[in-house]
Amino acid sequence: MGSNSLEFLSRLENSVLRHHEFYKNSLPMIASENITSGLVRRFYTTDFGHRYAEGKVGKRFYQGCEFIDEVEELAINLTKKLFYADHVNVQPISGVVANIAGFFALTKPSDLIMALSIPCGGHISHDKYSAAGIRGLKVKHYPFNNEEMEIDVDETARIARRERPKLFVLGSSLILFSQPVKELSEVASEISAKVMYDASHVLGLIAGKQFQNPLKEGADVVTGSTHKTFFGPQRAIILSKKEIADEIDRAVFPGVVSNHHLNTLTAYTASVIEMIEFGEEYAKQVVRNAKKLAETLYDLGFNVVGENRGFTETHQVAVDVSELGGGAKVAKKLEKINVVLNMNLLPWDSIENTSNPSGIRMGVQEITRLGMKEGEMEEIAEIFHACLIKGLEDVALRERVRELKSEFSKIKYTFEEEEAYTWGR
Ligand SMILES: *Cc1c(COP(=O)(O)O)cnc(C)c1O
């Protein structure tokens, strides 16, 4: 091997090892991430990842798909059962891809849709910058009540009866509380519109029966990433009513996927089995932890969002840190003590304010998967307080984070506990 290649390989390995070491010693609190169990990781490295399986189970375009069909059928059946869904498509390779398929199935170019603005929590793919824009949709934002962190349903109904949108998009990236699926589904049926709920963040909480199941409340379609509060690899699913099954399936293939990353399909299927077994217990602890973290931060003087409604009913906590220097500064300061989270726009921010928005957003789903409970949430809130309000020294606080984390290195809520951040040899 040439000496350059050796050097490149060693640089590659070094970066990967240091990444793992960093996560081992950190509090991973990005609300859209999670870790997978050893079981799911084993099913991530199957030969399936080298194959194509275009089309549907039993109706493929290439040979060699007998066992892939068995797996995809199992994935579909287990997913249907878990979510009480009439129809399931497990082929989208990511949440955005699932949303693009949803838009292609449910709308035509230049149709009007309603969605949450990005500061109010909407995902970029719900707006003109991304998936909705690619479909050529016009987007009107829901009127929003900042105090209640809630869509103004009456005003939305008035606007909808006047402007007759074709689709209501619900679900969001900043999501602290359940949303008015039932109410907007009623408005939708009045004006022949559809409802698509993007459950990317809360999919695991729905599977664990600790959050609203949009299908039961009248949504036509539910999209969602499988790697945030769900136990899966980075991938997505679409659940829908029977009537629109064909439109959804066509929009996925041949619409927006060709191969569908089949090693992540085997991994996803294993994660559904884990969810069936451990999802409820996990989701309960996630919500308990988020509430405890929010309450303790509030008691320590932080401006926690959603006070009127008890701060959170999900895995997320949002804090307005505009008086502490803003979201960008605070997120970077926390990174120095090995706490990983992100700055976030809040409903009272302008969409232009992406460089230093008012908020930070955090999620407890990964640290809960590692076994942390309410006591650890109190310690984390105190670390935030020591860092951001008392201004204690980084070195000591980083050590405090490392010590706390060192007792939580194994993945729980699975059949066999395994180390979370080891890699390779
Ligand atoms: C994360 C997220 C997505 C995107 O999912 P990917 O799997 O990253 O493509 C879509 N919608 C919402 C609401 C999200 O939070």
The ligand as a MOL file (V3000), in Angstrom:
LIG
                    3D

  0  0  0     0  0            999 V3000
M  V30 BEGIN CTAB
M  V30 COUNTS 15 15 0 0 0
M  V30 BEGIN ATOM
M  V30 1 C -35.9560 15.3610 11.4710 0
M  V30 2 C -37.2010 15.7480 10.7870 0
M  V30 3 C -37.3850 15.4160 9.4580 0
M  V30 4 C -36.2580 14.9220 8.5940 0
M  V30 5 O -35.9600 13.6340 8.7640 0
M  V30 6 P -34.6730 13.0200 8.0420 0
M  V30 7 O -34.8040 11.5860 8.3720 0
M  V30 8 O -33.5080 13.7190 8.6300 0
M  V30 9 O -34.7940 13.3010 6.5860 0
M  V30 10 C -38.6270 15.6410 8.8860 0
M  V30 11 N -39.6240 16.1870 9.6040 0
M  V30 12 C -39.4640 16.5550 10.8840 0
M  V30 13 C -40.6040 17.1560 11.6240 0
M  V30 14 C -38.2410 16.3700 11.5090 0
M  V30 15 O -38.0630 16.7850 12.7530 0
M  V30 END ATOM
M  V30 BEGIN BOND
M  V30 1 1 1 2
M  V30 2 1 2 3
M  V30 3 2 2 14
M  V30 4 1 3 4
M  V30 5 2 3 10
M  V30 6 1 4 5
M  V30 7 1 5 6
M  V30 8 2 6 7
M  V30 9 1 6 8
M  V30 10 1 6 9
M  V30 11 1 10 11
M  V30 12 2 11 12
M  V30 13 1 12 13
M  V30 14 1 12 14
M  V30 15 1 14 15
M  V30 END BOND
M  V30 END CTAB
M  END
